[in-house]
Amino acid sequence: MNSQSIISLTAIVLAAVNTPQYATAAEYPTRPIRLIVTNAPGSGVDILTRLVAVRLAAQLGQQVVVDNRPGAGSALGMELGKNAAPDGYTLVSAPTAALAVAPWIHQKQPADVINAYEFISLFAVTPNILAVQTALPIKTVGDLITYSKTRQQTNMASAGPGSQSHLTGALLASMGRFPALHVPYKSGGASVAAVVAGESHWTMTPAPAVWSLVKSGRLRALGHSLSKRSALLGDLPTIAETIPGYDYSGWNGLIAPRHTPKKILEQLRAALLQVLAHADLQEAMAEQATEVTTNTPEEFRQLVRNELLKYGDVVKSVGLKAD
């Protein structure tokens, strides 16, 4: 073999070694799957994602490892997901805040999020719950408005600047025309704990993060963000009954890095739909005051387009900034 042939063969071998070896759809999955959660442990998004992850693992025959990466209003986890290898072994559980709110705060071109990921399906739609300390003499949304005006302001706990609880809470105060001091915490769990402990007066947060505390009497729910009353929430009134037009609930979906092979995406979607069809998961979601919801990849993408427009207006109206 001449020297030129040796050089050529060496180049071929090195190229093979250094080229990412992505699993084919026929082989997938052959190792554990990383599922990034853009929120902290104990948050509503985390609770719902773990309900899905354990069942998805059984369906796929591989571990689905939840990796909590909170920070920057969901932007940190989203960036990690976007830059991961597009091989089906990194997925993201993406909530409203990550796909429709954070882009307005952390990206120069918010609409770029539409083409930065592969959309698989929604898996949950969740109302936000307005919850207050039980020690306060506040029983209704109207009471909160009156109390806040009388005291000159109340403290509103959130999961941090740009989080869904920040946006929906700021919007509530703005539309209800009452003063509130934003008190950001490092996570949804921490903000809810602050209200339970009496550090902050109230929070507006996804139902899974507070519903068990409401049912156990450790927090008092005043209303929810759906446009009409829901059997999942008993006789809890809508906030819109007091503040007309308030309708800002959340959703959660599964996405993957851009260019993940279509066959793998289809396999993941099929597994997810099978999991979501199980009665035990639907019951577990209902316990968290959440409805199981699915859509097609293009419907999911269109939802994000619509929600970006909706929340862009909200971000501007309340002057939301990453502080």
C-alpha positions in Angstrom: 0.0 0.0 0.0 1.5 3.4 -1.0 1.8 6.4 1.3 -1.1 8.2 -0.5 -3.4 5.2 0.1 -2.4 5.0 3.8 -3.2 8.7 4.2 -6.6 8.3 2.5 -7.5 5.3 4.7 -6.4 7.1 7.8 -8.6 10.0 6.9 -11.6 7.7 6.4 -11.1 6.0 9.8 -10.7 9.3 11.6 -13.8 10.7 10.0 -15.8 7.6 11.1 -14.5 8.0 14.6 -15.3 11.7 14.9 -18.7 11.6 13.2 -21.7 11.5 15.7 -23.3 8.1 15.6 -27.0 8.7 15.8 -29.2 5.7 16.4 -31.5 4.7 13.6 -35.3 4.5 14.2 -35.0 0.7 14.0 -32.5 0.7 16.9 -34.0 3.5 19.0 -33.9 3.7 21.9 -30.9 1.8 23.0 -29.9 3.8 26.1 -31.6 6.2 28.6 -33.3 9.3 27.4 -32.6 12.7 29.0 -35.8 14.8 29.5 -35.0 18.4 30.4 -37.5 20.2 32.6 -37.1 24.0 32.4 -38.4 24.4 35.9 -37.2 23.4 39.4 -38.2 20.2 41.2 -41.6 20.5 42.9 -42.9 23.0 40.3 -46.1 22.3 38.4 -44.2 21.5 35.2 -41.9 19.1 37.1 -44.8 17.3 38.7 -46.6 16.7 35.4 -43.5 15.8 33.5 -42.6 13.1 36.0 -46.0 11.6 35.8 -45.5 11.2 32.0 -41.8 10.3 32.2 -42.2 7.2 34.3 -44.9 5.8 32.0 -43.0 6.8 28.9 -40.0 4.9 30.1 -42.1 1.7 30.5 -43.5 2.3 27.0 -40.1 2.8 25.3 -38.3 0.1 27.4 -35.6 2.6 28.5 -35.1 5.0 31.4 -36.4 8.5 30.9 -34.2 10.6 33.2 -35.7 13.9 34.3 -33.1 16.7 34.3 -34.2 19.9 36.0 -32.6 22.9 34.5 -34.3 26.0 35.9 -33.1 29.5 35.3 -33.7 32.7 33.3 -37.4 32.1 33.1 -37.0 28.7 31.4 -34.4 30.0 28.9 -31.5 28.0 30.4 -33.2 24.6 29.9 -34.5 25.6 26.5 -31.0 26.6 25.3 -29.6 23.2 26.5 -32.2 21.4 24.6 -31.7 23.4 21.5 -28.0 22.7 21.5 -28.2 19.0 22.3 -27.4 16.3 19.7 -30.5 15.7 17.5 -30.5 11.9 18.1 -33.7 11.4 20.2 -31.8 11.0 23.5 -32.4 14.6 24.6 -36.0 15.9 24.9 -37.5 19.0 26.5 -40.7 19.3 28.5 -41.7 22.8 27.4 -44.3 24.9 29.1 -46.0 28.1 28.1 -43.4 30.3 29.8 -40.6 28.6 27.9 -42.0 28.8 24.4 -44.3 31.9 24.5 -43.0 34.2 27.3 -39.2 33.7 27.7 -38.5 34.4 24.0 -39.8 37.9 24.4 -37.3 38.6 27.2 -34.2 36.6 26.2 -34.2 36.6 22.4 -33.8 39.5 19.9 -36.1 37.6 17.6 -38.8 35.8 19.6 -40.3 34.1 16.6 -37.1 32.2 16.1 -38.3 29.7 18.7 -40.7 28.3 16.1 -37.9 26.9 14.0 -35.4 26.1 16.7 -37.1 22.8 17.8 -39.0 19.8 16.5 -42.6 19.8 18.0 -43.9 16.4 19.1 -47.2 17.0 21.0 -48.8 18.8 23.9 -49.6 16.5 26.8 -51.3 18.8 29.4 -53.4 22.0 29.7 -53.3 23.5 33.2 -55.1 26.4 34.8 -53.2 28.8 37.0 -54.5 29.1 40.6 -54.7 32.3 42.6 -53.7 31.2 46.1 -53.2 33.2 49.3 -52.1 32.6 52.9 -54.8 31.0 54.9 -54.2 33.5 57.8 -55.3 36.4 55.6 -59.0 37.7 55.8 -59.2 37.1 52.0 -61.8 34.7 50.6 -62.4 36.0 47.1 -60.6 37.7 44.2 -62.6 40.9 45.1 -61.3 40.6 48.7 -57.7 40.5 47.5 -58.2 43.6 45.4 -59.8 45.5 48.3 -57.2 44.3 50.8 -54.3 45.3 48.5 -55.7 48.7 48.0 -56.3 49.2 51.7 -52.8 48.1 52.6 -51.3 50.0 49.7 -49.8 46.8 48.3 -49.5 43.1 48.8 -46.5 40.8 48.1 -46.8 38.6 45.0 -44.5 35.5 45.0 -43.2 34.2 41.7 -40.9 31.5 40.3 -38.6 34.3 39.1 -38.6 37.0 36.4 -40.2 35.9 33.2 -41.8 32.8 34.8 -45.5 32.0 34.1 -46.3 32.9 37.7 -44.6 36.3 37.3 -46.4 37.1 34.1 -49.9 35.9 35.1 -49.5 37.5 38.5 -48.4 40.9 37.1 -51.2 40.8 34.6 -53.7 40.0 37.4 -52.6 43.0 39.3 -52.6 45.2 36.2 -56.1 44.1 35.0 -57.5 44.2 38.6 -55.9 47.6 39.1 -54.5 46.9 42.5 -50.9 47.4 43.8 -48.6 44.3 44.3 -44.9 44.0 45.0 -43.2 41.3 42.9 -41.1 39.0 45.0 -39.1 36.6 42.8 -37.9 33.3 44.1 -35.5 30.8 42.6 -38.3 28.3 41.7 -42.0 27.7 41.7 -41.7 25.4 44.7 -39.9 28.1 46.7 -42.4 30.7 45.8 -45.3 28.5 46.9 -43.5 27.6 50.1 -43.1 31.3 50.8 -46.8 31.9 50.6 -47.5 28.9 52.9 -44.9 30.2 55.4 -46.4 33.7 55.3 -43.4 35.4 53.7 -45.5 36.5 50.7 -49.2 37.2 50.6 -50.2 35.5 47.3 -49.1 33.7 44.2 -50.6 32.9 40.8 -49.1 29.6 39.8 -49.9 26.4 37.8 -52.4 24.2 39.6 -50.1 21.1 40.2 -47.8 23.3 42.3 -50.5 24.3 44.8 -53.6 22.0 44.4 -52.6 19.5 47.0 -51.8 22.3 49.4 -55.2 23.8 48.7 -57.0 20.5 49.3 -55.1 20.0 52.6 -56.0 23.5 53.8 -52.5 24.9 53.8 -53.3 27.5 51.1 -56.6 29.1 50.1 -57.6 29.2 46.4 -59.5 32.3 45.3 -60.0 31.5 41.6 -58.5 30.0 38.5 -57.5 31.3 35.1 -59.7 29.2 32.8 -62.4 31.0 30.8 -65.1 28.9 32.5 -65.5 26.8 35.6 -64.1 23.3 35.5 -65.2 20.1 37.2 -61.6 19.4 38.0 -61.6 22.4 40.3 -65.0 21.9 42.0 -66.8 25.1 42.7 -63.7 27.3 42.5 -64.8 30.4 40.5 -62.9 31.8 37.5 -60.9 35.0 38.0 -62.8 36.3 34.9 -66.0 36.4 37.0 -64.3 39.3 38.9 -61.8 40.6 36.4 -63.5 40.3 32.9 -61.2 39.0 30.2 -58.7 37.3 32.4 -57.9 34.0 30.6 -54.2 33.0 30.9 -53.8 29.3 31.5 -50.8 27.1 30.8 -49.9 24.1 28.7 -47.0 21.7 28.5 -45.6 19.8 25.5 -42.8 17.6 24.4 -40.2 19.0 22.0 -36.8 17.8 20.6 -33.7 19.5 19.1 -34.1 20.6 15.5 -33.2 18.0 12.9 -34.0 15.0 15.2 -34.8 12.3 12.6 -38.4 12.2 11.6 -38.7 8.4 12.2 -37.6 8.9 15.8 -40.0 11.8 16.3 -42.8 9.6 15.0 -41.8 6.8 17.4 -41.7 9.2 20.4 -45.0 10.7 19.5 -46.7 7.3 19.1 -45.3 6.2 22.5 -46.5 9.5 24.1 -50.0 9.1 22.7 -50.2 5.6 24.0 -49.1 6.7 27.5 -51.6 9.6 27.5 -54.5 7.3 26.6 -54.1 5.3 29.8 -56.8 5.9 32.4 -54.3 5.8 35.3 -52.4 8.8 33.8 -55.5 10.7 33.1 -56.6 10.2 36.7 -53.2 11.2 38.0 -53.3 14.4 35.9 -56.9 15.1 37.2 -55.5 14.9 40.7 -53.3 17.8 39.7 -56.3 19.7 38.3 -54.8 19.2 34.8 -56.4 17.9 31.6 -54.5 15.5 29.3 -54.4 17.2 25.9 -52.7 16.2 22.6 -52.2 17.7 19.2 -50.3 17.2 16.0 -46.8 18.6 15.6 -48.0 21.3 13.2 -50.9 22.1 15.5 -48.4 22.4 18.4 -46.2 24.7 16.3 -49.2 26.9 15.3 -50.3 27.1 19.0 -46.9 28.5 19.8 -47.1 31.0 17.0 -50.5 32.2 18.4 -49.4 32.2 22.0 -46.2 34.2 21.1 -48.5 37.0 19.7 -50.8 36.8 22.7 -48.0 36.9 25.4 -45.9 39.4 23.4 -48.7 41.9 24.0 -49.0 40.9 27.7 -45.2 41.3 28.2 -45.3 44.7 26.8 -48.4 45.8 28.7 -47.0 44.9 32.1 -43.4 46.1 31.3 -42.0 42.6 32.0 -38.2 42.5 32.0 -35.5 40.1 33.1 -34.4 41.7 36.4 
